[in-house]
Structure formats: structure tokens, C-alpha cells
Amino acid sequence: MNIGSLALFQSFGYDESVTDSQVYKEELRLAEQLEDLGYDWHCAVEHHFEDYSFCPDNTVYLSHIAAITKNLKLATTAVILPWNEPLRVAEKIALLDELSNGRVIFGMGRGLSRREYNQFGIELDDSRERFDEAAPMILKALEDGFIEGSGPHFNQPRAVIRPTPTKSFKGRVTQVAMSPDSALEAATHGAQIMIFNQKDIKEHYEDIQPYRKKFTELHGYTPPPPLMATLSVCHQDKDKAAELARKHIAGYLVTVMHHYELAGEHFKNAKGYEAYGEAVDMLQDIGLDGLAESYMNAQAWGTPQQMLDKLEAWHDVMGDFDLMFGFRHAGIAYADAENSMRLVAKEVIPEVRRWMDSTKAA
């Protein structure tokens, strides 16, 4: 099991005095401790324009992390392909991999926010076509050292990637897959499926079975374990942990609802987003309070023992999985985020590794 942290770059929920610069300083203060604390990797999102999250180029951010670490894996979670030229993505990933001596996990995604698509002047309806065109171009370029394409969105003359990729990315590719069609695309690309936890673990398990089946059919071997992302609060005191979780994990859901307009009707008519249209109907049925309770139950938070119990329950259902914790979100104080990160490192990660090793030995 690989265990890492997820940088979200949020100012939503914080006092107006918290500047963009402070957001980055706090994310970096957390990230700088990860390697010494025993985390395996650090993951960074791509988002633009809003308080929800702002990291316009996660490869730039991760290049800084590469310079101050030696072994920490560096994951883009994710580069949103419809917003980026495939040539530039391949070049940036190849350069980051060179600078980090082969520590990059290339995560790619399709994007969901109409707010971001509108600012880029790209139609949400075109997202699937743009992603499906870009992904194989980039993956092939990272293996072969050149990129070309003749599709309607990215007409790319053959170009050499410099610096030349020197290490294969097979086994180092993840793809966000929060809808059935994205999961099947991840299988096609031979990518590890990346899931941002949002519902009962048994539902997530059922959702990835078609992915596992198609992956095995296409590639002839068992797919890698899923990468699970969870919002997290960890505290020594049970009541304090619950207080922080209700404020900052439920608070994060509010930011998600706003940024992605999840109560809007537009998903029902957007190509490739039909599953989200069904979720709108579900939200209207259960209401925001019910959704908040469900969302909190889907995350790993609490005392170290409560978190261990939750992770073991996930393992009982999912089998092996990789994991990334989001510690700084929705107005949580830096001291509380750091306490969570350090407490998880001290009391959760070692125990998880012990029972994972025991399970494999058995």
C-alpha cells in the first residue's frame, strides 16, 4: 500500500485575510515534512480561478517538491487533459520525471467544473472527445519519445519530446474515474483507477468491477489496486475529532457543491456526464443534510483507532488499495491540519503497514 497526502490549495472557508500566498506557504510547510514522516507520495490537483482550489500547473508545484526531497513519489492528481495541449503535457511530465529521477506518477483527468470550462472557452460537451484524443497521444509520447496526432481537437505534427523520457511510465499512470465511462477508459489506458471517496465503500467496490474486468481482458493481468482519496481529520480526542470533521469535512462538501454546481440540471444534458445527472436527482431526494452525513461517513477521520477501524473496513471490502489523505481544507487551521498529518504518520500508517503485511503473509 502506498500512502500519501493530497494538496488541495483551498482558500474557501478561510478568513478573508488568508491570501493566496499564505495558502501556498501552508501547503508547502505540510509537504516539506512528508518524507521524514514516512509518507510514500505527495499528490497535487489542477484547478483554476476560484477559492475552491487554485493550482494552475501541478507539475511546477511538484518540481519544487522534487528539489527538496529524495524518495517521495510525485503525483499529478490530475492534469486535466481537455484544458491542456497534449504536447505540453508530455514535455512537462517528461521534464518533471527527469528532475525527480523517475519519481513521477502521471495522473490524468477529464474535469467536471463548467465554471472552469467556460473560462477556458471550451465546451463541457467536448470534454470526453478531447480527453479520449489527448490521453493516448501523451501516453505513447512518454514511451516512444515523440508525439503526433491528427484528431479534430489536437492536430499535432510529429514532435520530439525533450528531454527524452528515459524510464517507462507503465505502472505509473493513474486516471480519475468518478463515472462508469471514465472507469472503462482507465482500463483501456492501463491506468490505475483514482477515486475520490464520496459514498459507501461497497458502492465504490461495485463501481470498479467493470474496470477490473475490462483491464484484465485488455492487458492480460490483474489491474493495480485502486487509489482512494479521502478528506481527513485526525485528533487524539474523539469529541474534538468529530467537531473538526463536522466543520471542515462537511464544509468541504459545500465547496464541492458550489464549484461543480452539483445541484444544477446541466449535467443531465452534458455529454459524458449522465451519471452526475442521476446524482442530482439523488441529492434532491435526500437533501443537503443527508448528503453531508453520507459524505462524512465516506471519509476516514477520527482518533487514530477510529481511522484504523475505517481503513480496515475498507480493506475488507476493496482488498488492497493505495491511499491519499487531504489534510488542509475548508477553513481548517494550519495547526489542526499539521496535527492530523503527523498523528496519522505516527499512529495510523505503521499499523496499516503491519496488518497489510500480515494479510499478504497469510
Summary of the structure (lengths in Angstrom):
residues: 362
radius of gyration: 19.6
end to end distance: 16.1
largest distance: 59.6
contacts: 1224
relative contact order: 0.14
helix: 53%
strand: 17%
